[in-house]
Amino acid sequence: MKNQLSAIRTLSRFRIYTMINIIGLAVSVAATLIIVRYIHQEITVDHFCKDLDRLYLLTIQRSNGSISITDNTDRNNDPNFIDPLKNPEVEAYSYSVSFDDDYIVVDNHRYQANVLVTDSLLLQLMDYPIVSGIKTIQKPDDAIITRKYAWHIFGDEDPIGKQLTSSSGSVLTIRGIVDEPSTKASLQFDLIAPVNQGKYTDWSRMGFCMVRLTNGTDLKKYNEKISKPQSLICYSHSPIQYGLTPLKGLYFNKIVEPSAASFLRGNINHVTILTVVACMLLLVGVFNFINISVDDESSVFRKKLSKKVERITDISQVFEEIQMIFVNIQDYADLREEMQETVRVFACFGNKVFRVAHTDISADGFQDSAYGDRRVQFSGEKNV
């Protein structure tokens, strides 16, 4: 408690240093919290999905070793094609195509849009929160819009029931609104449209398959099962191998090349650097706080020490004066004899309080009751 009171008194005594101290610490802590919040956002991508540990994306590995996201579509009715997802280990999967550079028309106004063409299973696999309306595509003219994009187009109006025209010329009706998930999502879109809509069946765009495996499925064994090389027409008979890659690690995965532009990608090196920077900022702020506090305490200590040195100097001056007195006493024989006689008298009454006087010199003697010390005080009429 004494240390706390001393610290409070020190801080109040050095107000400028205290303000610098507190502001520096506050800035470093605030900057650290901002960086930590960003780092947490980066390392928890797609964690809003309840079955994240069972969600995977279908990939292909070409003969040159490159790996990219793909779908399981047999575009040429190829007799050599073996569907990698027709296995009992696959609980469900969704087929989607991303049109990130698309547009829609609302009330004769054209808006840029990131349209995700998909089936009815995607929102069942990925748990995007539903604000209102339907939870999945049910009809060929259904559309589901994000709340952010709905506000961009319709403002404060309720978008449910509003109609829009897709770039394929199809008229779609908004029947559902999804909100931003609780964590950052790697899959980005503004609008979800049915997969069987005119232009959206364009095979020139590679889609992707979101796959959910059954509980207990060993990914390594499953990939060995579907990795038999296939020579397909769509890949110019160049052998390819199918595989699954976890959605959980896709964001920082440097090996898989995303063919779907809707998937965000991160950089783990940036996160590592920011982590080091956050630790350094926090340490600098704390050490700065400690150093200034120590400086304040040192300043107080130096002042106290200076006062003690001054007192010691005064005492040394007193001893020097006493020494001068004794030196002067040597020059006065009569006074020396009188003082010797007085001292002999003190020796006789050492255990008593007494007072003796002489015309030239007087002395007071007393005993300290606490320590038993005998003390004598001299005073003389001569200027010695």
N, C-alpha and C positions, 0 to 999 in steps of 0.2 A: 504493500500500500504506500509505503514511503517513497519507493522508487517511482510509482505512478504519479504521486503528487509532485515529486521532483521533476518528472518529465513534463507535466502540465505547466509548472511554473517556468521551466526552461522555454517551452514553446510560446507561452504568453509573453515572455521577456524579449524573445527575438522574433517579432511578428513578421518581418520581411522574409527572413529565412524560412519561417514556418509556412508562409504562403507559397514560396517557391517550392518548398518540400512537398506540400500537399498537391499543388497543381501538377508538378512533375510526376508524382506517383499516380494521380488520377488519369493523366493523359496516357501514361504507359499501360495502365490497367484497361482503360477504354479501348486503346488500339489492340491490345492483346485479345480482349473479348470479341472484337469485330473479326479479327483473323480466325480465332477459334470457332466462331459461328460459321464462317465460310468453310473452314476445314471440315466441320461436322456436316455441313450441307453436301460437301463433295464425297465424303466417305459413306454417306447413308443414301446414295442414289437408289431409287426403286424400292426402298425399304417399306414403302406403304403397301406393297403387295403381300398379302397374307401367306401365299404359297411361293414366296420368292426362291426358297431353296429347291423347289421342284420345277421352276420355270427355266426353259432353255430356248435357244434359237437354232434353227437348222442352218448348217454351214456346208460348204464344199471346199475341198482341197484339190487344187489343180496339180498338174505334173511338175510345174515349176516351184511348187511348195507354197504358193500364196493361198490364203484362206479368206473366204468372204461369206457374207450372209446371203442366203438364197431361200427358195421355196421348193415345194415338192411337185411342181406342175410338170406333167408330161406334155410338152408343147407339140411334139411331132408324132404322137402315138408310137413312140420308139419301142420296138420289141425288146431292146436290151435294158429298158428302164425298169428298175425295181424301186418301188416306193419305200423310202426309209422310215416312214411313219406308220406303216401298216404292220404294227407289232403290238402284242398285248401289253407291253410295258408303257405304251402311250395312252394316257388317260383321256386327254383331249388336246386338240391343237386348233389354232386359228390361222387363216390365210389373210394377208393384208398386202396392200400396195400403197406406197407413199407418193403423193403428188405435192411436193413441198413448194413448187413454183406455179401452183394452179390459181384459179380465180373463180369468183361467184358473182352473180348479178342480183341485186336487190333494189327494187323500185327504179330500174334503169340506171342504177349506179353500180359500177364495177369495183370490186374489192379484191385485193390480193389475199390468197388463202392457202394455208397448208392443209390440204385435204388428205385424209386417211381413208382409203377405200378398204372396207373389211367386211367380215361376216358377223354373225350374231354372237360369236363366242369370245371375241377379244375382251370385251368389258367384263366377261365372267372370269377370265383368267387374270386380268389386271384390274385391281380394285380401285378404279378412279371413283371418287365420291360423286354421287348423283345429287344435284340440287333439286331438280324437279323433272317430272315427265318419265319417259320410259328409260329402262336401264340397259337396253340393248336394241340393236336393229331388229325390227320385226317384219316390216313391209318393204317392198322395192322402192317406195318413195319416202322412206323415213330418213331423217337426218338428226344427228345429235351434235350440239354446238357447245363449245367451252364458254363459261360465264364471262371470261375476259374478252373473248372475241365477240360475244353477243353484245356486251356493253359498247364495244368499239363500233358496231354497226347500228344497233337499235337504241343505244343510250339506256335510259331508265325504263323503257317499254318492256313488257313481258314478251320474250321472243317465241314462246310456245304458240304454235299454230301459224307462225309467219312462214311465208313461202319464199323460196329463192330458186334461181336457175343456175345449175352447175355448168361448167365449161363444156360438158358433153351435150348440153341442150335439154337435159332432163329437169323437170320441175320437182323440187323436193320440199317437204314440209318439216319444219323443226318440231320434233316431238320430245326432245330431251335436252337437259343442260347438265354438263359435268363441271365440277369445280377443280381447282388446283389441288393436287394431293398433298398430304401432310409432309412428305419429303420430296426432294427433287426427282423428277421423272426423266429417264433417258429417252423415252418415246414422246415426241412432241407432235402436236396437231392442233388445228383450229376447228376443224369440222370433220365429222365421221359420216361417210356416205356408204350406201350399199355397194357391194362389189360387182353387181351385174348391171351396171349402168353405162351403156354406150361406150364412150371413150375410155371409161374405166376398165374395160376388158382389153385394153391395148397391151399386147404381149411384149412390146418393146421394153417395157419396164419390168425389172426384176422385183418380185415381191419378197416377203419373208414369212416364215411360219413360227408362231409362238407356240411352244410345246410344253405341256405339263405331264410329267411322268408319274407313274404310280408310286406310292410310298415304298421305300426300301429298294428302289431300282438303283443298281450300281451303274453310274454313268460310264465308267471306263469299260465295263463289260458290254454295255449297250452300244457304245461307239465301235468296239471291235466287231460287234454283230452286224452293223450297217456299213462298215467301212470297206466292203468288197468293191474293188475298182469297177467302174462302169464306163463303157465307151459309148457316149450318146451323140446323136446327130447335132443337137443344139450346141455342143461343145466341140464340134468338128472332129468327132470321134477320138478326141484326146481324153485319156482316162481321168476320171474324177472320183473322189471319195467323199461320201456324205459323213457328217458328224454332228454332234450337238455341243454347243458352248453355253455355259451358264449365263443367264441374264444378270445375275448378281455381280459377276466380274467383268461384264461387257464394257462398262464405262471407262475403266482404266486398261482395257485389253489392247495391247499394241500389235498383237499378232493378227487378229481378225480385222479385215477391211470391211467396213459397213457399206453395203451397196445401197442400203436405204438411208437417205439423207436425214430422215426424221429422228434417227438415233443420235443423241448427243454423245460426245466423247470427251474425256478428261485427260489430264496429265498428272500422273502420280508424283513426278519430280517437282512440279509446282507446289503440290501439297506438302511435300517434304521440306522444301525451302521455306515455305510460309510457316511451317511448324517450328523450324529453327529460329526464324525471325521473331515469332511470338514469344518463344522462350527467352531470347536475348532482350527483347523489349521489357518483359516482366522483370528479369534480373537487373537490368539497368535501373529501372524505376525503384526497385526495392533497395538496391545498394546505394543509390543516390539518397534515398530517404534515410538510410542508416548512417551514411557518411555525414550528412548535414547535422543529424542529431548528435553524432559523436563530436563534430566540430563545435556545436553549441555547448555541450558538456565540457569540452576542453577549454573553451573560452571562459566558462564559469570557474573551472579549476585554476586556470592561469591567474584570474583576478584574485581568487582566494589566496593562492600561493604568493602573489605579489604583496598582498596585505600582510601575510605572515612574515615575509622577508623584511618588510618595513618595520614590523614590530621587533624582529630580531635585531635589526640595525639600531633601533632606539635603545634596546637593552644593552647592546654592545657599547653604545655611547655612554650609557649610565655607568657601566663597568669601567670605562676609560676615565670618567670623571672621578669615580671612587679611587681608582689607582692614582690619579693626580692628587687627590686629597691626602692619600697616605704618603705620597712623595713630599707634599708640602708640610705634612706633619713632621717629617724628618728634619725640616728646617727650624722647627720650633721646639726646643728642648723642654721648656717649661710645660708647654701644652702636652707633649708626649708623656711627661711624668704624671700629669694630672689624669690623662686618659688611662695610663697603666693602673693608677690607684683606683680609678672608677671600675675598671675591669675586675680588679681583685675584689671589690665590693660585690660585683655581679656574681662572682664565683661563690660567695657566701650565701647569696640569696637566689641561687639558680632555680629552686623549685617553687619560688613564689613570684607573685606579681609585684613589682617594686618600681619606684621612681626616685632617682637621685639627681641632685643638681649641684652645680658649682658656679662660681662667678664667671668662669671662663668657658665651661663646658657642662652640658647636661646630657643625661641618658635615660631612656625609657626601656624597661625590660618586661617581657610578658612571656607566658607559656601558651602555646597553641594546644587547646584541649583535644583536638581531633588527631593530631599527629605527635604530640609530645615534644614539639620543637621549641627550643628556647631562642628567643630573638631579642636583639638589642638594637636600639636606634639612638644614634649620637647626633648632637647638634652643638655647635660652638658659636660663640659670639664673634670670634675672629673670622675674617674673610679668608678661608682656606679652601 
